[in-house]
Amino acid sequence: MILEVFEKHKGRYGYRRIHAELKAQGHKINHKKVQRIMNEMNLKCEKFVRKSRYKSYKGTIGKVAKNRLN
């Protein structure tokens, strides 16, 4: 059933979404079990890319003073 859901959504679903889909269909299964079965079958979501978080780091800005005390 996990393989059917995975192929139905063209490999875009990870274990969380597959677990939610199975739960919606009325099956009782733990998300860890779904994840373990997917790892054993080498099913991995590859087309879905999560948005990256905001990064405010801009690098080194300004001049660095010479070391005159050395």
Residue pairs with C-beta under 8 A, 6 or more apart in sequence:
1 22
1 27
2 18
2 22
2 34
2 37
2 38
2 41
2 43
3 41
3 43
5 13
5 18
5 21
5 22
6 13
6 18
6 38
6 43
9 17
10 47
11 43
11 45
11 46
11 47
12 45
12 47
12 48
13 21
13 45
13 48
14 45
14 48
15 31
15 34
15 35
15 38
16 31
18 34
18 38
19 29
19 31
19 34
22 29
22 34
23 29
38 44
